[in-house]
């Protein structure tokens, strides 16, 4: 008799399996012969593309901004291409969606959790297949099989490989405690199988980092796994992306460090708590005039109520660059998780070096001591912050090199050939 772990993984203490899929069901599906081929050549240049996404292309959050910027580039290069959008609607998360009609030929929306093939067909009336159907986020990726009748070629972007994130957390626990519970083991199995199921139902999985792509290639070497780096947004950093842009000189800045993040993400909240409790007091002791600027959307009222000295909570702002340019360096406080680390590039293009954990810079081409500072322990991180705040010459050297690295490697034009190949353009 096959074991049923549904109650285990759906229990009150651990809800990794919100759709009620048993491990054995996922394993049976992965064994199925009904799997899309790992490669299929384009018959010709794409004329129709459908984007199916759990979050809308939006300026308000990193994933939405990546999608919006990439599709704006696709539209710019292909003005006659039909690009349709089918998205879940999250008004409080997505914010202002004006301007989407300049990118997408048709737009269709449903409530979160209500995206279905039948609803899309009912709204759109489409009956002829799309050359490419692009599923963004896991929730959309799970629809790939149902959209097969309208799909010639399918792509899936997880934004963050949950399998890799869970693996990193589990490995860290094992190294720290030399023990794993059944809870940990079956949670990891469930997460990996769920992600493998999606990659099995699409032609190509497109990760946002080389690190995520590398992990999934090891997990599923028989599948086609690619990655496209997240380019710097022309919307947010139009002026800073100009080659002749001159960052604010360090001598005109006060002793400020900045942490910019989306605080709806547990990863960023955990990182901020770690910094404030274990690093910030050490930096403040060495540099009494130093202040930390915390900027980004999300509820930090509980942390603010703790009354940390020398911290300015800015909240959400229309544009990041005016805030970033006030600081001498930017912080990347990733202690777990995967996905893309766009803040390093955003700091760099504004003329700031980054002080980052090793995980925070994984998959990027920055080199410790050359255009970034890597530190993992509280003492190392505090020491790095103090050095940057105290040595303008070193900070300026790192900032100049970091900006060059960002401009050379992290703009959308650098990925245009790969995007064209993936989308058949």
C-alpha positions as CSV (number, residue, x, y, z in Angstrom):
1,X,0.0,0.0,0.0
2,X,1.3,3.4,-0.9
3,X,1.8,5.8,2.0
4,X,-0.2,9.0,2.0
5,X,1.7,12.0,3.4
6,X,-1.1,14.5,2.7
7,X,-2.0,15.0,6.3
8,X,1.7,15.4,7.2
9,X,2.5,18.1,4.6
10,X,-0.9,19.8,5.0
11,X,-0.8,19.9,8.8
12,X,-1.3,23.0,10.8
13,X,2.4,23.4,11.5
14,X,3.6,22.9,7.9
15,X,1.6,24.0,4.8
16,X,3.9,23.3,1.9
17,X,1.2,21.6,-0.1
18,X,-1.8,24.0,-0.3
19,X,-3.4,22.2,-3.3
20,X,-3.7,18.9,-1.4
21,X,-1.4,17.0,-3.8
22,X,0.0,13.8,-2.3
23,X,3.6,13.0,-2.8
24,X,2.7,9.7,-4.4
25,X,0.4,11.5,-6.9
26,X,3.3,13.8,-7.9
27,X,5.6,10.8,-8.3
28,X,3.0,9.0,-10.5
29,X,2.7,12.0,-12.7
30,X,6.4,12.4,-13.1
31,X,6.6,8.7,-14.2
32,X,3.9,9.4,-16.9
33,X,4.8,9.1,-20.5
34,X,2.7,12.2,-21.3
35,X,5.7,14.6,-21.0
36,X,6.4,17.5,-23.4
37,X,9.6,17.0,-25.4
38,X,12.7,18.7,-24.1
39,X,13.2,20.5,-27.4
40,X,11.0,21.5,-30.3
41,X,12.2,23.7,-33.1
42,X,10.3,26.8,-34.1
43,X,8.5,26.4,-37.4
44,X,9.1,30.1,-38.1
45,X,9.1,33.5,-36.4
46,X,6.6,33.8,-33.6
47,X,3.5,35.8,-34.5
48,X,1.5,35.2,-31.3
49,X,2.7,35.1,-27.7
50,X,0.6,34.6,-24.6
51,X,1.8,35.6,-21.1
52,X,0.1,33.8,-18.3
53,X,1.3,35.2,-14.9
54,X,0.3,35.0,-11.3
55,X,1.3,38.7,-10.8
56,X,0.7,41.4,-13.3
57,X,3.5,43.2,-15.2
58,X,3.9,46.0,-12.6
59,X,6.2,48.7,-11.4
60,X,5.3,47.9,-7.8
61,X,7.3,44.7,-7.2
62,X,10.5,43.1,-8.5
63,X,8.9,40.1,-10.4
64,X,6.3,42.3,-12.0
65,X,8.9,44.9,-13.0
66,X,11.1,42.2,-14.6
67,X,8.2,40.9,-16.7
68,X,7.1,44.4,-17.7
69,X,10.6,45.5,-18.7
70,X,11.3,42.3,-20.7
71,X,8.0,42.5,-22.6
72,X,8.5,46.2,-23.2
73,X,11.8,45.2,-24.9
74,X,10.1,42.5,-26.9
75,X,7.4,44.9,-28.0
76,X,9.9,47.6,-29.0
77,X,11.8,45.1,-31.2
78,X,8.6,43.5,-32.6
79,X,5.9,46.2,-33.1
80,X,3.6,43.9,-35.1
81,X,3.7,40.9,-32.8
82,X,0.5,39.9,-31.0
83,X,1.2,39.7,-27.3
84,X,-1.7,38.8,-25.0
85,X,-1.8,38.9,-21.3
86,X,-3.7,36.6,-18.9
87,X,-3.0,37.5,-15.3
88,X,-4.4,37.2,-11.8
89,X,-5.4,40.6,-10.3
90,X,-3.8,41.7,-7.1
91,X,-4.7,45.4,-6.8
92,X,-3.0,46.0,-3.5
93,X,0.2,44.3,-4.7
94,X,0.3,45.4,-8.4
95,X,-0.5,49.0,-7.9
96,X,-0.8,51.2,-11.1
97,X,-1.1,49.1,-14.2
98,X,-1.6,51.9,-16.7
99,X,0.4,51.7,-19.8
100,X,0.0,47.9,-20.3
101,X,-1.9,48.5,-23.5
102,X,1.3,49.9,-25.1
103,X,2.9,46.5,-24.6
104,X,0.0,44.0,-24.8
105,X,-2.5,43.6,-27.6
106,X,-5.2,42.1,-25.3
107,X,-5.4,41.9,-21.5
108,X,-7.5,39.4,-19.5
109,X,-7.7,39.2,-15.7
110,X,-9.2,36.8,-13.1
111,X,-9.1,36.7,-9.3
112,X,-6.1,35.0,-7.7
113,X,-6.6,31.3,-7.7
114,X,-9.2,31.6,-10.5
115,X,-6.9,31.4,-13.6
116,X,-8.0,28.5,-15.8
117,X,-7.8,27.5,-19.4
118,X,-11.6,27.6,-19.7
119,X,-11.9,31.1,-18.3
120,X,-9.2,32.3,-20.6
121,X,-11.0,30.9,-23.6
122,X,-14.3,32.3,-22.5
123,X,-12.8,35.8,-22.2
124,X,-10.6,35.8,-25.2
125,X,-12.4,33.6,-27.7
126,X,-9.0,32.3,-28.8
127,X,-9.1,28.9,-30.5
128,X,-5.8,28.9,-32.6
129,X,-2.6,28.0,-30.8
130,X,0.0,30.6,-29.7
131,X,3.5,30.2,-30.9
132,X,4.7,30.7,-27.4
133,X,2.8,30.5,-24.1
134,X,5.0,31.9,-21.2
135,X,4.1,30.9,-17.7
136,X,5.5,33.2,-15.0
137,X,5.5,32.1,-11.3
138,X,4.7,28.6,-10.0
139,X,1.0,29.3,-9.8
140,X,0.8,30.0,-13.5
141,X,3.3,27.1,-14.3
142,X,0.9,24.6,-12.8
143,X,-1.6,25.5,-15.6
144,X,0.8,24.5,-18.4
145,X,-0.7,21.1,-19.0
146,X,-4.2,22.5,-19.3
147,X,-3.1,25.1,-21.8
148,X,-1.6,22.5,-24.1
149,X,-4.4,22.8,-26.8
150,X,-3.4,26.5,-27.3
151,X,0.4,25.9,-27.0
152,X,3.0,25.3,-29.7
153,X,5.9,26.0,-27.4
154,X,5.8,26.7,-23.6
155,X,8.2,28.5,-21.2
156,X,8.1,28.6,-17.4
157,X,9.9,31.1,-15.2
158,X,9.7,30.2,-11.5
159,X,11.1,33.6,-10.4
160,X,12.6,31.7,-7.5
161,X,13.4,28.0,-7.5
162,X,11.5,26.9,-4.4
163,X,13.3,23.6,-4.6
164,X,16.7,25.2,-4.4
165,X,15.5,27.5,-1.6
166,X,14.1,24.6,0.5
167,X,17.3,22.6,-0.2
168,X,19.5,25.5,1.0
169,X,17.4,25.8,4.2
170,X,17.5,22.1,4.8
171,X,21.3,21.9,4.2
172,X,21.9,24.8,6.5
173,X,19.9,23.1,9.2
174,X,21.7,19.9,8.8
175,X,25.1,21.7,9.0
176,X,24.0,23.6,12.1
177,X,22.2,20.9,14.0
178,X,23.5,17.7,12.5
179,X,19.8,16.5,12.4
180,X,16.9,16.5,10.0
181,X,13.3,15.5,10.9
182,X,10.9,13.6,8.7
183,X,9.1,17.0,8.5
184,X,12.3,18.4,6.8
185,X,12.9,15.5,4.5
186,X,9.4,15.1,3.2
187,X,9.0,18.9,2.8
188,X,12.1,18.9,0.6
189,X,10.8,15.9,-1.4
190,X,7.4,17.6,-1.9
191,X,8.9,20.9,-3.0
192,X,11.3,19.3,-5.5
193,X,8.6,17.0,-7.0
194,X,6.2,19.9,-7.3
195,X,8.7,22.0,-9.2
196,X,9.8,19.0,-11.3
197,X,6.2,18.4,-12.3
198,X,6.0,21.9,-13.8
199,X,9.3,21.7,-15.7
200,X,8.1,18.3,-17.1
201,X,5.0,20.0,-18.6
202,X,6.9,22.8,-20.5
203,X,9.5,22.9,-23.2
204,X,11.9,25.2,-21.4
205,X,12.3,26.4,-17.9
206,X,13.8,29.9,-17.8
207,X,15.3,30.8,-14.4
208,X,16.2,34.3,-13.4
209,X,19.7,33.4,-12.1
210,X,22.5,31.0,-13.1
211,X,22.4,29.6,-9.6
212,X,18.7,28.5,-9.8
213,X,19.3,27.2,-13.3
214,X,22.3,25.2,-12.2
215,X,20.4,23.6,-9.3
216,X,17.5,22.6,-11.6
217,X,19.8,21.2,-14.2
218,X,21.3,18.9,-11.5
219,X,17.8,18.0,-10.3
220,X,16.5,17.3,-13.8
221,X,19.4,16.9,-16.3
222,X,17.0,15.6,-19.0
223,X,15.0,18.9,-19.1
224,X,15.9,22.1,-20.9
225,X,16.8,24.7,-18.3
226,X,18.0,28.2,-19.3
227,X,18.4,31.5,-17.5
228,X,17.9,35.2,-18.4
229,X,19.4,37.7,-16.0
230,X,17.2,40.5,-14.8
231,X,18.1,43.8,-16.5
232,X,18.2,47.1,-14.9
233,X,14.9,48.9,-15.4
234,X,14.8,51.9,-17.8
235,X,11.7,53.0,-15.9
236,X,13.5,53.2,-12.5
237,X,17.0,54.1,-13.7
238,X,16.7,55.9,-17.0
239,X,19.2,58.6,-16.0
240,X,21.6,56.3,-14.2
241,X,21.8,54.0,-17.2
242,X,23.3,56.8,-19.4
243,X,27.1,56.2,-19.9
244,X,27.9,59.8,-18.9
245,X,25.9,59.7,-15.6
246,X,28.0,60.9,-12.7
247,X,27.1,59.6,-9.3
248,X,26.9,61.8,-6.2
249,X,30.5,62.3,-4.9
250,X,31.2,60.5,-1.6
251,X,32.4,63.7,0.0
252,X,28.9,65.1,-0.4
253,X,27.3,62.2,1.4
254,X,26.7,61.6,5.1
255,X,27.5,58.3,6.8
256,X,24.5,56.4,5.5
257,X,23.9,52.8,4.5
258,X,20.7,51.7,2.7
259,X,18.8,48.5,2.6
260,X,16.2,48.5,-0.2
261,X,13.8,45.5,-0.4
262,X,10.3,44.3,-0.6
263,X,9.2,43.5,2.9
264,X,6.3,41.3,2.0
265,X,9.1,38.7,1.5
266,X,10.0,36.8,4.6
267,X,13.6,36.5,3.3
268,X,14.0,40.3,3.5
269,X,12.4,40.7,6.9
270,X,14.5,37.9,8.4
271,X,17.6,39.6,6.9
272,X,16.7,43.0,8.3
273,X,16.1,41.5,11.8
274,X,19.5,39.7,11.7
275,X,21.2,43.0,10.7
276,X,19.5,45.1,13.3
277,X,20.1,42.7,16.2
278,X,23.6,41.5,15.4
279,X,25.3,43.9,13.1
280,X,23.8,47.4,13.4
281,X,24.8,48.0,17.1
282,X,28.5,47.2,16.2
283,X,28.5,49.6,13.3
284,X,26.8,52.3,15.4
285,X,29.3,51.9,18.2
286,X,32.2,52.4,15.7
287,X,30.6,55.2,13.7
288,X,28.2,57.1,16.0
289,X,27.0,59.4,13.2
290,X,26.0,56.5,11.0
291,X,22.4,55.9,10.0
292,X,20.6,53.0,8.2
293,X,18.0,53.9,5.6
294,X,15.4,51.2,5.2
295,X,13.3,51.6,2.0
296,X,10.6,49.5,0.3
297,X,7.0,48.4,0.4
298,X,5.7,46.2,3.2
299,X,4.6,46.3,6.8
300,X,7.6,46.9,9.2
301,X,5.6,48.3,12.0
302,X,6.6,45.5,14.4
303,X,10.3,46.2,13.8
304,X,9.8,49.9,14.0
305,X,8.1,49.5,17.4
306,X,11.3,48.0,18.7
307,X,12.9,51.5,18.7
308,X,16.2,50.8,17.0
309,X,18.5,53.8,17.3
310,X,20.0,55.3,14.1
311,X,17.4,53.8,11.7
312,X,15.2,55.7,9.3
313,X,12.3,53.7,7.9
314,X,11.3,55.4,4.7
315,X,8.7,52.9,3.4
316,X,7.6,52.8,-0.3
317,X,8.8,55.4,-2.7
318,X,7.9,56.1,-6.3
319,X,11.6,55.9,-7.4
320,X,14.4,54.3,-5.6
321,X,17.3,56.2,-7.1
322,X,16.9,59.5,-5.1
323,X,17.1,57.4,-1.8
324,X,19.9,55.1,-2.9
325,X,22.1,58.1,-4.0
326,X,22.1,59.4,-0.4
327,X,24.0,56.4,0.9
328,X,27.7,55.3,0.7
329,X,26.8,51.6,0.2
330,X,23.9,49.3,-0.1
331,X,23.2,46.2,1.9
332,X,22.1,42.8,0.7
333,X,21.0,40.7,3.6
334,X,20.0,37.3,2.1
335,X,20.3,34.5,4.6
336,X,18.1,32.1,2.7
337,X,16.1,31.9,-0.5
338,X,16.9,31.9,-4.2
339,X,15.7,33.9,-7.2
340,X,17.4,37.1,-8.5
341,X,19.4,39.6,-6.5
342,X,18.5,42.7,-8.4
343,X,19.3,45.2,-5.7
344,X,23.1,44.7,-6.1
345,X,22.8,46.0,-9.7
346,X,20.5,48.8,-8.7
347,X,22.9,50.0,-6.0
348,X,25.8,49.7,-8.5
349,X,24.2,51.7,-11.3
350,X,23.6,54.5,-8.8
351,X,27.2,54.5,-7.8
352,X,27.0,52.5,-4.6
353,X,29.1,49.4,-3.7
354,X,27.2,46.5,-2.1
355,X,28.0,44.8,1.2
356,X,26.4,41.4,0.8
357,X,26.2,37.9,2.3
358,X,27.7,35.3,0.0
359,X,24.2,33.9,-0.8
360,X,23.0,37.4,-1.8
361,X,25.6,37.6,-4.6
362,X,25.2,34.0,-5.8
363,X,24.9,33.8,-9.5
364,X,26.1,37.3,-10.2
365,X,29.5,38.2,-11.7
366,X,30.7,40.5,-9.0
367,X,34.0,39.6,-7.3
368,X,34.6,40.1,-3.6
369,X,37.1,42.9,-3.0
370,X,36.9,44.1,-6.6
371,X,33.4,45.4,-7.0
372,X,31.6,44.1,-4.0
373,X,32.3,43.2,-0.3
374,X,31.2,39.7,0.9
375,X,30.6,39.0,4.6
376,X,28.6,36.4,6.4
377,X,29.2,36.5,10.1
378,X,27.9,39.5,12.1
379,X,31.5,40.6,13.0
380,X,32.6,40.4,9.4
381,X,29.6,42.2,8.1
382,X,29.9,45.0,10.7
383,X,33.6,45.3,9.9
384,X,32.9,45.7,6.2
385,X,30.3,48.4,6.9
386,X,32.7,50.3,9.1
387,X,35.5,50.2,6.5
388,X,33.2,51.5,3.8
389,X,31.9,54.3,6.0
390,X,35.4,55.2,7.1
391,X,37.4,54.9,3.9
392,X,36.0,57.1,1.0
393,X,38.9,56.1,-1.3
394,X,38.1,52.4,-1.0
395,X,34.4,53.0,-1.2
396,X,34.8,55.1,-4.4
397,X,37.0,52.4,-6.0
398,X,34.5,49.7,-5.3
399,X,31.6,51.9,-6.5
400,X,33.3,52.8,-9.8
401,X,34.1,49.1,-10.6
402,X,30.6,47.9,-9.5
403,X,28.9,50.4,-11.8
404,X,31.0,49.2,-14.8
405,X,30.1,45.6,-13.9
406,X,26.4,46.5,-13.8
407,X,26.4,48.4,-17.1
408,X,28.4,45.7,-18.9
409,X,26.3,42.8,-17.8
410,X,22.9,43.7,-16.4
411,X,20.9,45.6,-18.9
412,X,18.2,44.1,-21.2
413,X,20.2,44.6,-24.4
414,X,22.8,42.2,-23.0
415,X,20.1,39.4,-23.1
416,X,18.3,40.4,-26.3
417,X,19.7,37.5,-28.4
418,X,18.8,34.9,-25.7
419,X,15.3,36.3,-25.3
420,X,14.9,36.3,-29.1
421,X,15.9,32.6,-29.3
422,X,13.6,31.6,-26.4
423,X,10.6,33.4,-27.8
424,X,11.2,32.6,-31.5
425,X,11.6,36.3,-32.5
